[in-house]
Amino acid sequence: MLWHSINPATGELRQSYRPWETERIEKALAAVAAVTPSWAATPLGARAELLRSLAQVLRNRKTQ
């Protein structure tokens, strides 16, 4: 089984993905749970700056 990403404006298939196995999902959720207290303790301004930096990295990758 595959998951499909479809452009809603055109109906064009953008990409297909294989779903993760349960073990991989559980590992990802455990990683999130481990860092949540640290993220929550980070001041809002610092979190905003980190997210802006991440957005710039993603924009740069999109243009490559």
C-alpha positions as CSV (number, residue, x, y, z in Angstrom):
1,M,0.0,0.0,0.0
2,L,1.2,3.5,-0.8
3,W,0.1,6.9,0.4
4,H,-0.2,9.5,-2.4
5,S,0.4,13.2,-2.3
6,I,-1.9,14.9,-4.9
7,N,-2.0,18.5,-5.8
8,P,-5.6,19.5,-5.0
9,A,-5.6,22.3,-7.6
10,T,-4.6,20.1,-10.5
11,G,-5.2,16.5,-9.4
12,E,-1.6,15.8,-10.3
13,L,0.2,13.0,-8.4
14,R,3.1,14.7,-6.7
15,Q,4.7,11.7,-4.9
16,S,3.9,8.3,-3.4
17,Y,5.1,7.1,0.0
18,R,5.3,3.8,1.8
19,P,3.7,3.9,5.2
20,W,6.0,3.5,8.2
21,E,6.1,0.3,10.2
22,T,4.8,0.4,13.8
23,E,8.3,0.2,15.3
24,R,9.4,3.3,13.3
25,I,6.4,5.2,14.4
26,E,6.9,4.3,18.1
27,K,10.6,5.4,17.8
28,A,9.6,8.7,16.3
29,L,7.0,9.3,19.0
30,A,9.5,8.4,21.8
31,A,12.0,10.9,20.3
32,V,9.3,13.6,20.4
33,A,8.3,12.8,23.9
34,A,12.0,13.0,25.0
35,V,12.5,16.5,23.7
36,T,9.1,18.0,24.5
37,P,10.1,19.3,27.9
38,S,13.2,21.0,26.5
39,W,11.2,22.6,23.7
40,A,8.5,23.8,26.1
41,A,11.2,25.4,28.3
42,T,12.6,27.3,25.3
43,P,11.5,30.9,25.3
44,L,8.9,31.7,22.6
45,G,11.3,34.1,20.7
46,A,14.0,31.4,20.5
47,R,11.4,28.9,19.2
48,A,10.2,31.3,16.6
49,E,13.8,32.0,15.4
50,L,14.5,28.3,15.1
51,L,11.3,27.8,13.1
52,R,12.2,30.7,10.8
53,S,15.6,29.1,10.2
54,L,14.0,25.8,9.4
55,A,11.6,27.5,7.0
56,Q,14.5,29.1,5.2
57,V,16.3,25.7,4.9
58,L,13.1,24.2,3.4
59,R,12.7,27.1,0.9
60,N,16.3,26.7,-0.1
61,R,15.9,23.0,-0.7
62,K,12.7,23.7,-2.8
63,T,14.7,25.9,-5.2
64,Q,17.5,23.4,-5.7
